Amino acid sequence: MDPFATRAVLKRRIYLVTLPLAACLAGVVGVSGYLEPGLNTRFWWIPVLVAIGLVIAWGAVWRLPERVGGTERWLLGGSVVAWLFVLTSTVVPVAAADVHTLVRAGMWLPGVVALAYLALPAAAATGLAAAGWSAFALAIATVVAFQGGVATPDVGTMVEALLVHAIVLILMRGLVHVTDGTQRHADRWESVAATDALTGLPNRRAAEEQLRRELGRAERYGGDVSVVWFDLDRFKEVNDVHGHEAGDAVLREIGAALRPELRASDVLARWGGEEFVAILPEQDRAAAARTAERLRATLEAHPMMEAVGTGLRVTASFGVAWWRAGEAPRDVLRRADRAMYRAKEEGRNRVAVSGPDGTPDGEPGERAGAVGRRVRGR
């Protein structure tokens, strides 16, 4: 699975669990502030508005999973503004500031920072955490300085709050650092597992996964997906006559020769041996046939073996199939494979396209024994 997609799913789950809890907490703070008389509850409506905003954000994450990134940025911006407003209103006017209310306002800082680490790159989130802690420390220093000193227990409470916040923020940064390192390590292994060691192209596993994703996207939103399956002609002769090193050189050259002929959204993969697959999103049958012909012509004209001095030109036979609604990935691949066999049987170095009924164009039905075997001397 795509690691970026995995992170998006994990973040969505985190939001779906934490947002309602945070909304309940903010609602309790607002209601208790309304019911509790006194100067320090004059902004009781702010937590209530925060709770409403959190509920709206939860609904957006639930209904629009593909837009989690946009929702979390708005959520982070609103949280930062709300927290700064609460912190400022607690300190101003300084003469009426209450130590316990100030510490209570600072309790929300770790939540804001945790959201920042989810929504922003680690460096930006760390900067925001440092700025938030500095604002909290400045608010405490302002109260102590302008009130002409406060009771010793209150000073202890404020210092304790600052130290606890510093510890929590440092631990958050360390956890993110460890998590990022683990993720990078996992991504490297994922890349290794999905890459063919000889050619550097995606391997069969990666191609199957990509095809499943593309067909799933086409199933949900509509659109075309085509597959081009091709097999190098008489590749065994290359190994027999020129040696396996020459054969490996040919295989390595495939990506360099054909990748520039494809779009960034296309996937060219080594299926195994001398077989390759190209997955073409948003290409119908006719467009995919043109792409296959372009790949065939490029391969035919490419002096594949000049590097080893043989002057050999390698060709390939191509089969094209396109996805039909409700069709499984293996069925599309099977039809492309059958079309490729037809190209082999018709003389090699050509393109055959799967017909509307699943058989190659111009073929009234499957040729007996054509499927499931390899053409002799291919």
Secondary structure, 3 states (H helix, E strand, C coil): CCHHHHHHHHHHHHHHHHHHHHHHHHHHHHHHHHHCCCHHHCCCHHHHHHHHHHHHHHHHHHHCHHHHHHHHHHHHHHHHHHHHHHHHHHHCCHHHCCHHHHHHHHCCHHHHHHHHHHHCCHHHHHHHHHHHHHHHHHHHHHHHHHCCCCCHHHHHHHHHHHHHHHHHHHHHHHHHHHHHHHHHHHHHHHHHHCECCCCCCECHHHHHHHHHHHHHHHHHHCCCEEEEEEEECCHHHHHHHHCHHHHHHHHHHHHHHHHHHCCCCCEEEEEECCEEEEEEECCCHHHHHHHHHHHHHHHHHCCCCHHHCCCCCCCEEEEEEECCCCCCHHHHHHHHHHHHHHHHHCCCCCEEEECCCCCECCCCCCCCCCCCCCCCCC
